[in-house]
Amino acid sequence: MTSYDALLLLSFGGPEGPDDVVDFLANVTRGRGIPRERLAEVGKHYQHFGGVSPINAQNRALIAALGEELGARGHSLPIYFGNRNWHPMLAETLVDMAADGVGRALVILTSAYSCYSGCRQYRENLAAAAAEIGPAGRLELDKVRAYFDHPGFVEPMVEHTLAALAELPRVDDATRLVFSTHSIPVASAAGSGPPGAFDPAAGGAYVAQHLAVAELIADTVGARLAREFDWALVYQSRSGPPQLPWLEPDISAHLEQISAAGASGAVIVPIGFVSDHMEVVWDLDTVAVADAERLGLPVARAATVGTDPLFVSGLADLVEERLMDTPASDRPAMTPLGPNPDVCPVGCCANPRGPVPALCGSDPQPPAGSAGPRPPTVDRHA
């Protein structure tokens, strides 16, 4: 068995009031030189919701639910909460953990898939935050594997898709399933996953993983309802300069296409998201739904996994995998692509700007018997 002192839920972060919005967006876009006036303009959709993103509240609810689930299984691990871009900031959380005497912790990312922004960047943030603590408060940090095809993620999405279909005026052969995820630059998608493991021209691991999960959900839902559904993987929430190619089709363009082709209705399934943060409540519930209404296309949006008991139980299973050192052959994965490894291989989801230290990678460990706690594993080659 493997021993951990604590868990860390690591997420993106979001503003929790109108005065937070511009500073939050400045954190998200740091290094790009975007003027605060432009950030205020971009942040207007946050102000539509009172300047509050639902992500922090959902993460706190998830921590509470996961703590209860683990406690019921006999595990008394404290769960810390850290964000990349807003309070509680990751570096501050690691300081608190070190002060509390935590020596080794297991990290859960609120991102289920492999790509730079969904995994590697979090690992880089962990390395940078751990470096701020210094040797006196050094933490050993591992992370759970990518869980895109774990039953705890897939099964609640199946149930939520079925529930959303029940909200449509009718379900027939012209009903469509629209699986949505965050668009990323085409180059970033091509470099996602371990080098050479996926076809870069087809979008690397990022696209392959989403397609595998979408197909699985569509087939399972179809089997439950004794019908086949036409479905597509679409993208949303792109940003950046227009000359930079990002993954397509955009969800609004796809809704227009299927409406013109005679779709009777559609269910939007946000498989790329763990909770209802701003990209869900604005880009889907507000913008995409308004586009569908303009087209006269009935739509319903499937819920994200959030704090669904199946998802919470699945996260507890992922924690127990590490506690029990469960061999890969005994780890559940519902697509042919899984289970993903615990430790990211060298070069996995490479930083497009060049080599940056990242934790939870596959660099060699220090020699056995070396003095002091084992430092965090750092992959300096991607």
Helices and strands as residue ranges (DSSP letters): E 6-11, G 18-20, H 21-28, H 36-42, H 44-47, H 55-72, E 79-83, H 90-99, E 104-109, I 116-120, H 121-133, G 135-137, E 140-143, H 151-165, E 175-182, H 186-190, G 200-202, H 204-225, E 230-236, H 251-260, E 265-269, H 278-281, I 283-288, H 289-295, E 299-301, H 309-324, G 328-330, E 358-359, E 378-379
